[in-house]
Amino acid sequence: MTFACLLCVGTHNYINWGNNMDLKNLSVFNMAKQNMQYLTARQQVIAENIANASTPGYLARDVQKPTFEQELKGSSGLKMTTTNPKHIQGTLSQNQQGSYFVYTPQPSEALTIDGNGVILEQQMNEASKVSSEYKRMITIFNKYKSLMQIASTKISA
């Protein structure tokens, strides 16, 4: 049996690697999943900001985007190691449960009389950006999924 190969635009002999392909081990799917988790956490914080738009003394909050090191550690399970005893062992601030650092940025606009720092227009704009980015991640995920399905399709001779 042969299967289609998208990398070289040809066919190869079919090798049975088992019935199930674990998509969690593919970096593209894992990166999309992690980004979608971040966007979900950010959307939740933005929704809380909008809900507290008239709460006296409430300041808008945001979620810190994970750094490259955090993404690398989270996606592949790699640990930062040293190759020489004189090297400093690195540490990461994001915990392994996938929680994100929520912070209160310095207000860029004047606060209202009651001390509220939520500007609805900004929050709605941020919510729209997060929604668009989430849809983009879903599109990327689905495109790679369909490519994997095409690549694993058997071609009968």
HUDA-V390814 format. One record per helix or strand of 3 or more residues. SS is the DSSP state (@ for helix, = for strand). FROM is the first residue (numbers start at 1). TO is the last residue. Records with the same first field share a line. If there is no record, write none. Layout:
SS->FROM-TO, FROM-TO
This chain:
=->2-5, 10-13
@->23-25, 27-51, 68-76, 120-151
